[in-house]
Amino acid sequence: MCPQRGAMLIINLRLHIPMALAYRHPVQADLDLITSIMNRSRRETAYHRDLTSAEVNTETFEDPDYDPNGTWLAFDGTKAVAYGIGVVEKGRIEAGLDDGCIEIDVLPEERGHGAEEELMARAAAYLRSRGVAGATARIEQTEEWKTSLHLRFGFKNVRRFYRLARRGDAPIPSRTMPEGIEVTHKMLREMSDDDVAAFTEVLNDTFSGHFSFAPEPVWRWVKWRDACEDPWMISLAIDHSGIVGVCVVEDSRSYNAERGVSTGWIEFLGVRKRLRGRGIGTAMLVDGMRWLQGLGSDTIFIGVDAENEKALGLYESVGFKVENESRAYHLDL
């Protein structure tokens, strides 16, 4: 070996200059690889908890909208370093939302070597091949590398979403449910398919008209019920006509075990439009908060569209404060 070539080899080893990256479509046997890349890529976000392979499976290989031709794994030699996906959801198309979603995950130590750019280019090309007019992405405030990537490809910030927290064990204010409304509680994992269908219909009704919302199919909630390991409690407000409000609460046991904390989430809160303004939503929110506090949670999280001033005011009135934000991005294709 000539001295110059030997010196270059030493420099390359020290700088960890990668081999040319290889790309291929994943198969079911790659599920653990995909899960590992997702988790390692997202741990820098403020509220991430590691996903299980079963949970990732519901979002990929078991999802009817999943197309292996729109997904790639990137390899540096034999090491899987990145995962990218472009998805066109049938439900969004049927709802008149002519777009697809792009998600890119890269191991932190492998960023800047070209994988994220190549995966983004491939995912965008895939969505164009499906004939949709736009690409969407949701990015946490702390994911600076991902924000920079999307901006370089021409994505525009179109919406902000706040993450709020109520910290401490201060008493939760009392709120009374209006006369004629009763509240029942069911654990998601114990609900039948018909039960899931009933509360999904109410969620879809209450969130219709919200920014970029498309109705969630029942099968997606059924698969999540079967895969998720954390306890989810569903509060249902019921009057003579049936279910009129829903509050979905998560006891974040996996996240708590990872971080050594005691937290929970108000995941969804909705009331049918014709019954809003009567205090049902406030009473259901307080009910969910008390359930979490009864389990020992000293911190409760909730998310909200930054432009939904009414909901933001409600959350702040019971002690929540804005701590973080995520942003929605859009790219015209």
Solvent accessible surface area in square Angstrom, and as a share of the most:
residue,aa,sasa,rsa
1,M,161,0.72
2,C,72,0.43
3,P,121,0.76
4,Q,140,0.62
5,R,165,0.60
6,G,14,0.13
7,A,49,0.38
8,M,100,0.45
9,L,85,0.42
10,I,89,0.45
11,I,80,0.40
12,N,54,0.28
13,L,129,0.64
14,R,193,0.70
15,L,116,0.58
16,H,93,0.41
17,I,101,0.51
18,P,33,0.21
19,M,133,0.59
20,A,96,0.75
21,L,37,0.18
22,A,58,0.45
23,Y,48,0.18
24,R,101,0.37
25,H,75,0.34
26,P,4,0.03
27,V,86,0.49
28,Q,95,0.42
29,A,97,0.75
30,D,8,0.04
31,L,22,0.11
32,D,98,0.51
33,L,72,0.36
34,I,0,0.00
35,T,10,0.06
36,S,54,0.35
37,I,4,0.02
38,M,8,0.04
39,N,9,0.05
40,R,84,0.31
41,S,0,0.00
42,R,47,0.17
43,R,126,0.46
44,E,71,0.32
45,T,11,0.07
46,A,34,0.27
47,Y,30,0.11
48,H,22,0.10
49,R,29,0.11
50,D,36,0.19
51,L,29,0.14
52,T,36,0.21
53,S,35,0.23
54,A,53,0.41
55,E,0,0.00
56,V,0,0.00
57,N,21,0.11
58,T,15,0.08
59,E,82,0.37
60,T,3,0.02
61,F,47,0.20
62,E,77,0.35
63,D,16,0.08
64,P,96,0.60
65,D,25,0.13
66,Y,26,0.10
67,D,36,0.19
68,P,63,0.40
69,N,92,0.47
70,G,0,0.00
71,T,0,0.00
72,W,20,0.07
73,L,0,0.00
74,A,0,0.00
75,F,26,0.11
76,D,17,0.09
77,G,36,0.34
78,T,139,0.81
79,K,85,0.36
80,A,10,0.08
81,V,1,0.00
82,A,0,0.00
83,Y,0,0.00
84,G,0,0.00
85,I,15,0.07
86,G,1,0.01
87,V,27,0.16
88,V,10,0.06
89,E,48,0.21
90,K,137,0.58
91,G,27,0.26
92,R,37,0.14
93,I,74,0.38
94,E,126,0.57
95,A,50,0.39
96,G,63,0.61
97,L,46,0.23
98,D,77,0.40
99,D,11,0.06
100,G,2,0.02
101,C,53,0.32
102,I,1,0.01
103,E,41,0.18
104,I,0,0.00
105,D,0,0.00
106,V,0,0.00
107,L,6,0.03
108,P,63,0.40
109,E,80,0.36
110,E,4,0.02
111,R,47,0.17
112,G,65,0.62
113,H,70,0.31
114,G,30,0.29
115,A,1,0.00
116,E,9,0.04
117,E,58,0.26
118,E,60,0.27
119,L,0,0.00
120,M,0,0.00
121,A,44,0.34
122,R,78,0.28
123,A,0,0.00
124,A,4,0.03
125,A,54,0.42
126,Y,20,0.08
127,L,0,0.00
128,R,123,0.45
129,S,92,0.59
130,R,111,0.40
131,G,61,0.58
132,V,12,0.07
133,A,57,0.44
134,G,1,0.01
135,A,0,0.00
136,T,30,0.17
137,A,7,0.06
138,R,118,0.43
139,I,2,0.01
140,E,29,0.13
141,Q,91,0.40
142,T,60,0.35
143,E,8,0.03
144,E,134,0.60
145,W,43,0.15
146,K,5,0.02
147,T,30,0.17
148,S,48,0.31
149,L,0,0.00
150,H,2,0.01
151,L,97,0.48
152,R,136,0.50
153,F,66,0.28
154,G,33,0.32
155,F,2,0.01
156,K,137,0.58
157,N,70,0.36
158,V,68,0.39
159,R,56,0.20
160,R,100,0.36
161,F,27,0.11
162,Y,35,0.13
163,R,43,0.16
164,L,0,0.00
165,A,4,0.03
166,R,21,0.08
167,R,139,0.51
168,G,37,0.36
169,D,120,0.62
170,A,53,0.41
171,P,120,0.76
172,I,13,0.06
173,P,41,0.26
174,S,78,0.50
175,R,98,0.36
176,T,123,0.72
177,M,34,0.15
178,P,25,0.16
179,E,168,0.75
180,G,57,0.54
181,I,15,0.08
182,E,124,0.56
183,V,46,0.26
184,T,53,0.31
185,H,95,0.42
186,K,79,0.34
187,M,49,0.22
188,L,4,0.02
189,R,126,0.46
190,E,135,0.61
191,M,7,0.03
192,S,56,0.36
193,D,78,0.40
194,D,114,0.59
195,D,43,0.22
196,V,0,0.00
197,A,36,0.28
198,A,43,0.34
199,F,1,0.00
200,T,1,0.00
201,E,90,0.40
202,V,1,0.01
203,L,9,0.04
204,N,27,0.14
205,D,48,0.25
206,T,3,0.02
207,F,44,0.18
208,S,47,0.30
209,G,84,0.81
210,H,74,0.33
211,F,72,0.30
212,S,45,0.29
213,F,53,0.22
214,A,14,0.11
215,P,71,0.45
216,E,63,0.28
217,P,39,0.24
218,V,56,0.32
219,W,78,0.27
220,R,57,0.21
221,W,21,0.07
222,V,26,0.15
223,K,56,0.24
224,W,42,0.15
225,R,36,0.13
226,D,101,0.52
227,A,14,0.11
228,C,13,0.08
229,E,109,0.49
230,D,6,0.03
231,P,7,0.04
232,W,21,0.07
233,M,1,0.00
234,I,0,0.00
235,S,0,0.00
236,L,8,0.04
237,A,0,0.00
238,I,55,0.28
239,D,20,0.11
240,H,182,0.81
241,S,67,0.44
242,G,27,0.26
243,I,30,0.15
244,V,0,0.00
245,G,0,0.00
246,V,0,0.00
247,C,0,0.00
248,V,0,0.00
249,V,0,0.00
250,E,12,0.05
251,D,9,0.05
252,S,2,0.01
253,R,134,0.49
254,S,29,0.19
255,Y,18,0.07
256,N,23,0.12
257,A,88,0.68
258,E,84,0.38
259,R,97,0.35
260,G,69,0.67
261,V,65,0.38
262,S,44,0.28
263,T,5,0.03
264,G,0,0.00
265,W,33,0.12
266,I,3,0.01
267,E,56,0.25
268,F,76,0.31
269,L,28,0.14
270,G,8,0.08
271,V,12,0.07
272,R,41,0.15
273,K,105,0.45
274,R,150,0.55
275,L,14,0.07
276,R,103,0.38
277,G,74,0.71
278,R,116,0.42
279,G,33,0.32
280,I,2,0.01
281,G,15,0.14
282,T,27,0.16
283,A,6,0.05
284,M,0,0.00
285,L,0,0.00
286,V,3,0.02
287,D,39,0.20
288,G,0,0.00
289,M,0,0.00
290,R,114,0.41
291,W,65,0.23
292,L,0,0.00
293,Q,53,0.24
294,G,69,0.67
295,L,86,0.43
296,G,49,0.47
297,S,8,0.05
298,D,67,0.35
299,T,7,0.04
300,I,6,0.03
301,F,5,0.02
302,I,4,0.02
303,G,35,0.34
304,V,14,0.08
305,D,23,0.12
306,A,14,0.11
307,E,112,0.50
308,N,49,0.25
309,E,138,0.62
310,K,161,0.68
311,A,19,0.15
312,L,29,0.14
313,G,36,0.34
314,L,41,0.21
315,Y,16,0.06
316,E,86,0.39
317,S,71,0.46
318,V,3,0.02
319,G,35,0.33
320,F,2,0.01
321,K,148,0.63
322,V,63,0.36
323,E,78,0.35
324,N,17,0.09
325,E,17,0.08
326,S,0,0.00
327,R,82,0.30
328,A,11,0.09
329,Y,5,0.02
330,H,57,0.25
331,L,21,0.11
332,D,116,0.60
333,L,55,0.27
